[in-house]
Amino acid sequence: VQVVESGGGLVQVGGSLRLSCVASGLTFSRYVLTWNRQRPGKSREVVAVISSAGSSTNYADAAKGRFTISRDNAKNTGYLQMDNLKPENTAVYYCNVGGDYWGKGIQVTVSS
């Protein structure tokens, strides 16, 4: 199983990024997908969750109203649209599939 994130980078305050997560080696449509983040000096935490079929989503308080999680099961891909980014959103973002499979993470840096 392989999980690979992309789409991170450096963005200014108020900007947007869309993270992608491509999974292979498993039946992607069977698994819940989460986006997680780890800020410097902090523990890893869940940002958003989407059900296997994409019909249900849930967000951490810090992500509500600005982040949108989605998925395309035909493409084995999950997404995290992040809008109106703030410096406190700076972190390494990780995709997790099914609770067991993690990507290596991707850096998001929001500059003020």
C-alpha positions as CSV (number, residue, x, y, z in Angstrom):
1,V,0.0,0.0,0.0
2,Q,1.2,3.5,-0.9
3,V,-0.2,6.8,0.1
4,V,1.3,9.9,-1.5
5,E,0.4,13.5,-0.7
6,S,1.0,16.5,-3.0
7,G,0.0,20.1,-3.4
8,G,1.7,21.7,-0.4
9,G,4.0,24.6,-0.4
10,L,4.4,28.2,0.6
11,V,1.4,30.5,0.5
12,Q,0.6,34.0,1.8
13,V,-2.0,34.7,4.5
14,G,-5.5,34.5,2.9
15,G,-4.4,32.3,0.1
16,S,-5.5,28.8,-0.8
17,L,-4.0,25.4,-1.4
18,R,-5.5,22.1,-2.4
19,L,-3.8,19.0,-1.1
20,S,-4.2,15.7,-2.8
21,C,-3.7,12.2,-1.6
22,V,-3.4,9.3,-4.0
23,A,-3.6,5.7,-2.5
24,S,-2.6,2.5,-4.3
25,G,-2.5,-1.1,-3.4
26,L,-5.9,-1.2,-1.7
27,T,-9.6,-0.8,-2.4
28,F,-9.7,2.9,-1.7
29,S,-13.5,3.2,-1.7
30,R,-13.8,0.9,1.3
31,Y,-11.8,3.1,3.7
32,V,-12.4,6.2,5.7
33,L,-9.9,9.0,4.8
34,T,-8.5,11.6,7.2
35,W,-6.3,14.6,6.8
36,N,-4.1,15.3,9.8
37,R,-1.5,17.9,10.7
38,Q,1.5,18.2,12.9
39,R,2.6,21.7,13.8
40,P,6.1,22.3,15.2
41,G,6.4,21.1,18.7
42,K,2.8,19.7,18.7
43,S,1.3,16.3,18.4
44,R,-0.3,15.1,15.2
45,E,-4.0,15.9,15.1
46,V,-7.0,15.2,12.9
47,V,-8.1,18.1,10.6
48,A,-10.9,16.5,8.7
49,V,-12.5,13.1,8.1
50,I,-14.6,11.8,5.2
51,S,-16.5,8.5,5.0
52,S,-15.7,5.8,2.5
53,A,-18.4,6.8,0.1
54,G,-17.8,10.5,0.7
55,S,-21.3,11.1,2.0
56,S,-20.3,12.2,5.5
57,T,-17.6,14.6,6.6
58,N,-16.4,16.1,9.9
59,Y,-13.9,18.8,10.8
60,A,-11.8,20.0,13.6
61,D,-13.0,23.3,15.0
62,A,-9.9,25.1,13.5
63,A,-10.9,23.8,10.0
64,K,-14.6,24.5,10.0
65,G,-15.7,27.0,7.4
66,R,-12.3,27.3,5.7
67,F,-11.3,23.7,4.8
68,T,-13.2,21.2,2.6
69,I,-12.4,17.5,2.5
70,S,-13.5,15.5,-0.5
71,R,-12.7,12.3,-2.5
72,D,-12.9,10.8,-5.9
73,N,-13.0,7.0,-5.5
74,A,-12.7,6.5,-9.2
75,K,-9.3,8.1,-9.0
76,N,-8.3,6.7,-5.6
77,T,-7.7,10.2,-4.5
78,G,-8.6,12.4,-1.6
79,Y,-8.5,16.1,-1.3
80,L,-8.2,18.9,1.2
81,Q,-9.2,22.3,0.0
82,M,-7.8,25.0,2.3
83,D,-9.0,28.6,1.9
84,N,-8.2,31.8,3.8
85,L,-5.1,30.3,5.2
86,K,-3.6,31.7,8.4
87,P,0.0,31.4,9.8
88,E,-1.3,28.9,12.4
89,N,-2.2,26.5,9.6
90,T,1.5,26.1,9.0
91,A,2.2,22.4,9.5
92,V,3.1,19.1,7.9
93,Y,-0.1,17.6,6.6
94,Y,-0.6,13.8,6.5
95,C,-3.2,11.7,4.7
96,N,-4.4,8.6,6.4
97,V,-6.4,5.8,4.7
98,G,-8.4,3.3,6.8
99,G,-6.5,4.2,10.0
100,D,-3.5,2.1,9.1
101,Y,-2.0,3.7,6.0
102,W,-0.1,7.0,6.2
103,G,1.5,9.2,3.7
104,K,4.9,10.7,4.4
105,G,3.4,14.1,4.8
106,I,3.7,17.4,3.0
107,Q,4.7,20.8,4.3
108,V,2.3,23.7,4.2
109,T,3.8,27.1,5.2
110,V,1.6,30.2,5.4
111,S,3.6,33.4,5.5
112,S,2.4,36.7,7.0
